[in-house]
């Protein structure tokens, strides 16, 4: 992709569709209660929806939300304001606890079912 949109909930919206040059990694748009902290959470931060809406106003590029998503309910909530949902820590934890490929696939299927049930 030629450019990537980047946003942070701690910055006010600029409205100029700020993009990063190709090849430069995007800033991590942390959306938990403590900006910059990632990983599994007991709830999806309300700022996730705000950031999702803000980015959608600035670009036609698909928007993904993923900081703290670890349950089907959180995935469904994130999908309400995004085109995609990113899950990292919750999946990695399951694999490290011995879930293996089949357990990882079951977990991803549970997340997908949560998203599909909300749409």
N, C-alpha and C positions, 0 to 999 in steps of 0.2 A: 504494500500500500504506500502511496506517495506521502501521506502524512497521517498523524494520529491525533485525535482530540484529547486534551488533558484537562482535568478539572479537579479542584480540591474544595471540599465543603467549607474550609476555613477562609477561603478567599471570596470576596463579593463577585457576582457575575460581571464579566467585562463586556459581554455582548459582541465581542469582535471575532468569535470563533477561533480563538487562539489555538494554533496547531504547532506541533513539534516537527522539526525537519526529519525527513526520512532517515532511518537508521538510528535515531536518537531514542533511547528508551523513554516511554511516557512516565510522568510522575504517577505514583500510586495514589489514586483518589480514595484515601482512607475515609470510611464512612461509619466507623464505630463511635461510641461515645467518647473515646480518647483517640483523637486523630493520630494516625501513624501506627496504631496497634491493630494487628491482624490476628486471625485465628478464630477458632470456634467461639460462639457467643450464645448466651441463653435467649437472646432476642436479636432481631435485626434492627439496627439503629434507624430511627425515623429519618435521619439525614440521608439514608440511602435513597429513599424516594425523592427527596429534594434534589439530590445530585443527579439522579436519573432524569428527572424532568428538566433540570437546568441544561444538561448536555443535549437532550433532544431538541430544545429550543435553538441550539446553536449549530446543529449539524444533522445531516441525513445519514451519517455513518451509524451503523448499528451500535447500540449501547448495551454494555454488560455490567451487571452489578455482582460483586462477589465477596466483599470483605465481611467475614463473620458468618456466612451461610453454612449451616450444618444440619438443618432438618428440612423435611418436605414442606412444612409450613413456612419456614423462612424462604425457601426457594420459590414458593408460590407468591409470597409477598414481594420478593425482589423482581419476579417476572412481571408483576403488574406495571412496573415502570421501566422495564428493560426488554431488550430483544434476546438477551441471553443471561444465564446465571453461571457464575464461576464458583466452584467449590474446590478448595485446596486442603486446608488443614484437617477437616473432618474426614476426607478420603484418605489422606496420608496416615492419620491416626489408625484408622481401621486396618490398613495394610500392615502397618508396623505391629499391630496387635494380632496379626496372623490371619486376617480375613482372606488373603490371597485374591487371585483374579475373580473367582466366583463371588466372593463376599463383596468385593469392590463393585462388581457388576450389579449385584442385588441392591447395594446402597444407591448407586446411580439410578437404577430403575425406580426406587422409592422416591428419590428426588423428582424424577421426571413425572411420576404419577401425581405428586403433589402439585406440580406446575400444570399438568393437563387437567387436573380436577378443578383448578381455580379459573381456568379459561373458558 
